[in-house]
Amino acid sequence: MGRVTVAVEKISDTVYHLSDVVGGPTILLGDGVIVVDTGVPGSATAILAAVEELGRDAADVTDIVITHADGDHVGGLAALVEATGATVWAPAHEADVIEGLAPARSGHVQRRTGVDRRFEPGETIPLHGGIETHDTHGHTIGHVSLLLPAERILIVGDALNNRSGLGGSPPENTANADDARAAVAALAALRPDTIVFGHGPSIVGDAAERLEAFDASLGG
């Protein structure tokens, strides 16, 4: 079998985005390797190939942080945990979905793997110099977005997308439309310099103005 290759979008010297992998996993480099979201089932191979392209290997992956429990963001989680032994972090409600203790937005209940560390939105995860977690529920009940404050890099999961320009949570994949709209305003208030999406290419630099304009375009 040939070596797997995957396009890696460089966001900064320590942040890399796999925009061609469904669900847009993000890799954070430091003393160890942190993976944010894990794509659809089968994505672990591509994620680990990207880790290797960045000069690390599976043994270096220490932590996996989840923004929400949709299948295109946690589909590769169990395989990635098995390959790396990494600690899994997830917001409390989404952790229940991952562990099969609560239904997903679809109503389906499925245990994918265990969650080692649960957190509430607003807490700072003690990884990568401190990862701020922000409540952006609406797409799912417990969705969070992650801010790397030193670089003003915002990882938004599916609270926003950039498939064909900036967009919010698609109505057909939204638990609560009013909450999803409020999440856009909350993200705009953070004034990020860069936005990394679950779907679509990142906006690297000068993202705050574009996000504020999108927020204003939604009205209300």
C-alpha positions in Angstrom: 0.0 0.0 0.0 1.4 3.4 -1.0 2.0 6.2 1.5 -1.0 8.3 2.3 -0.6 12.0 1.5 -2.9 14.8 2.6 -3.0 18.5 1.9 -2.0 20.5 4.9 -3.0 24.2 5.2 -0.5 26.1 7.3 -2.2 28.6 9.6 0.8 29.5 11.7 4.1 27.9 12.8 2.2 25.7 15.2 -1.3 25.4 13.7 -2.2 23.4 10.6 -5.6 22.7 9.1 -6.7 19.7 7.0 -9.3 21.4 5.0 -9.6 18.6 2.4 -10.6 16.1 5.2 -14.4 16.3 5.8 -14.8 18.0 9.2 -11.6 19.9 8.9 -9.4 18.5 11.6 -6.8 20.9 13.0 -3.3 20.0 14.3 -1.6 22.0 17.0 2.1 21.5 17.5 4.0 22.0 20.7 5.8 19.7 23.1 3.2 17.2 22.0 0.6 17.2 19.2 -3.0 18.1 19.8 -5.7 17.2 17.2 -9.0 19.2 17.1 -11.8 17.2 15.7 -11.3 13.9 13.9 -13.4 13.9 10.7 -15.6 11.2 9.3 -14.9 7.5 9.9 -11.6 6.5 8.2 -10.0 9.9 8.7 -7.5 8.8 11.3 -5.2 7.6 8.6 -5.1 11.0 6.9 -4.7 12.8 10.2 -1.7 10.7 11.2 -0.2 11.1 7.7 -0.4 14.8 8.2 1.2 14.5 11.6 4.0 12.6 10.0 4.4 15.2 7.2 4.9 17.8 10.0 7.7 15.8 11.4 5.9 14.0 14.3 4.3 10.6 14.7 1.4 8.9 16.4 3.2 8.6 19.7 3.5 12.4 19.8 -0.3 12.9 19.8 -1.1 13.6 23.4 -4.6 15.1 23.2 -7.7 15.3 21.1 -10.2 18.2 21.6 -13.7 17.9 20.2 -15.9 20.9 19.3 -19.1 18.9 18.9 -20.2 15.3 18.4 -21.5 15.2 14.8 -20.2 12.2 12.9 -18.0 14.2 10.6 -16.1 15.6 13.6 -15.9 12.5 15.8 -16.1 9.7 13.2 -12.3 9.1 13.3 -12.1 9.5 17.1 -12.1 5.9 18.2 -9.5 4.9 15.7 -7.3 7.9 16.5 -7.5 7.1 20.2 -6.6 3.5 19.5 -3.6 4.5 17.4 -2.3 7.2 19.8 -3.6 6.6 23.3 -4.4 10.4 23.4 -6.5 12.0 26.1 -9.9 13.0 24.8 -11.4 16.4 25.8 -15.1 17.3 25.0 -17.7 19.7 26.2 -20.0 18.0 28.7 -23.1 17.5 26.6 -21.2 16.5 23.5 -19.2 14.0 25.7 -22.5 12.4 26.6 -23.3 12.0 22.9 -19.9 10.5 22.2 -20.3 8.0 25.0 -23.8 7.0 23.9 -25.4 8.6 27.0 -27.4 11.2 25.0 -28.8 11.3 21.5 -27.1 13.2 18.7 -29.0 16.0 16.9 -30.5 13.3 14.7 -31.9 11.4 17.7 -29.5 8.5 17.1 -27.7 7.1 20.1 -24.2 5.6 19.4 -21.2 5.1 21.7 -18.1 6.0 19.8 -15.5 5.9 22.6 -14.8 7.3 26.1 -14.1 10.9 27.0 -11.4 11.5 29.5 -11.8 15.1 30.3 -15.1 17.0 30.2 -15.3 20.8 30.2 -17.9 23.5 30.3 -18.0 26.3 27.8 -16.1 29.2 29.2 -13.3 27.1 30.7 -9.8 27.4 29.5 -8.2 24.0 28.6 -4.7 23.8 29.9 -3.1 22.8 26.6 -1.1 24.8 24.0 -0.7 27.7 26.3 -4.4 27.8 27.2 -7.2 27.1 24.8 -10.3 29.2 25.5 -13.6 27.5 25.0 -16.6 29.5 23.9 -20.3 28.6 24.0 -21.5 28.4 20.4 -24.4 26.0 20.8 -27.1 26.0 18.1 -25.6 23.7 15.5 -25.7 21.1 18.3 -26.8 21.5 21.9 -23.3 21.6 23.3 -21.2 23.0 20.4 -18.1 25.0 21.4 -15.6 27.0 19.5 -11.9 27.3 20.5 -9.8 30.4 20.7 -6.0 30.4 20.7 -5.7 33.9 22.3 -2.0 34.6 21.7 -2.5 34.4 17.9 -6.2 35.2 17.8 -6.9 32.0 15.9 -10.5 30.9 16.2 -11.4 27.3 15.5 -15.2 27.4 14.9 -16.2 23.8 14.2 -19.5 24.1 12.4 -20.8 27.3 14.1 -19.6 28.9 10.8 -18.5 27.5 7.5 -16.6 28.8 4.5 -17.8 26.4 1.7 -18.7 29.3 -0.7 -18.1 32.3 1.4 -18.9 32.9 5.0 -22.0 31.1 6.3 -23.6 30.0 9.5 -24.9 26.6 10.6 -27.0 25.1 7.7 -30.7 25.1 8.7 -31.0 21.4 7.9 -28.2 20.6 10.3 -29.1 22.9 13.1 -30.5 22.0 16.5 -31.8 25.5 17.2 -31.7 28.3 14.6 -32.0 31.2 17.1 -29.1 29.9 19.1 -27.0 29.3 16.0 -27.7 32.9 15.0 -26.6 34.1 18.4 -23.4 32.0 18.1 -22.4 34.1 15.0 -22.7 37.3 17.0 -20.7 35.8 19.9 -17.9 34.8 17.5 -17.9 38.2 15.8 -17.5 39.8 19.3 -14.2 37.9 19.8 -12.7 39.7 16.8 -10.4 36.9 15.7 -7.5 37.5 13.3 -7.8 34.1 11.7 -10.7 31.6 11.5 -10.4 27.9 11.0 -13.5 26.1 9.8 -14.8 22.5 9.9 -15.8 23.0 6.2 -14.0 25.2 3.8 -10.6 27.0 3.7 -9.4 29.1 6.6 -9.4 32.9 6.6 -5.9 33.8 7.6 -5.5 37.4 8.7 -8.0 40.2 8.9 -10.9 37.9 9.7 -12.6 40.1 12.2 -13.8 42.6 9.7 -15.2 39.9 7.4 -16.9 38.2 10.3 -18.4 41.4 11.6 -19.8 42.2 8.1 -21.3 38.7 7.9 -22.9 39.1 11.3 -24.4 42.5 10.3 -25.7 41.0 7.1 -27.9 38.6 9.1 -29.7 41.4 10.9 -31.6 41.0 14.2 
